[in-house]
Amino acid sequence: MYAIKTEITDARAASWIFAAQKTMYGGKHIEAGDEVFVFASENEGGAGLIALGTVVAAEPTPRRADIERQTPRVSITVRRMAQAKRSLGRTELKPFSDWDDGRPETELNFKLYRQATNKIVGLSPETAEFLRSLFF
């Protein structure tokens, strides 16, 4: 399971194309068929968790020869499967900052909000289950 936090121009779209997205915490392994939780980045006026989707296409962005250290990037197309039933974003996750407590909310705060950058991240099964509970 994965999550993406990025700029979303149409939160109600049936699908999205996310080009050359930064990856962290295992996000570079995302591939077609994977489920992904979509977070509309608050840095661009979004509201946090908005959707659960399926990756219908994924393609790694080629590395540039003129840059020594590069964060892996990937382009993905995501088809919406469900809309979030509850708000979950920076405000709701901020209190969860004890990085060693093992809570799903803490994992999300650490991976999505400790650094302000938009990104695709891998999630633990427990955190994916927690997020899934916000949809169904």
Secondary structure, DSSP 8 states (H G I E B T S, - for coil): -EEEEE--S-TT-SEEEEEEEEEETTGGG--TT-EEEEEE-GGGT--EEEEEEEEEEEEE----TT-SS---EEEEEEEEEEE-SS--SHHHHTT---TTS--HHHHHIIIIISS-S-EEEE--HHHHHHHHTTT-
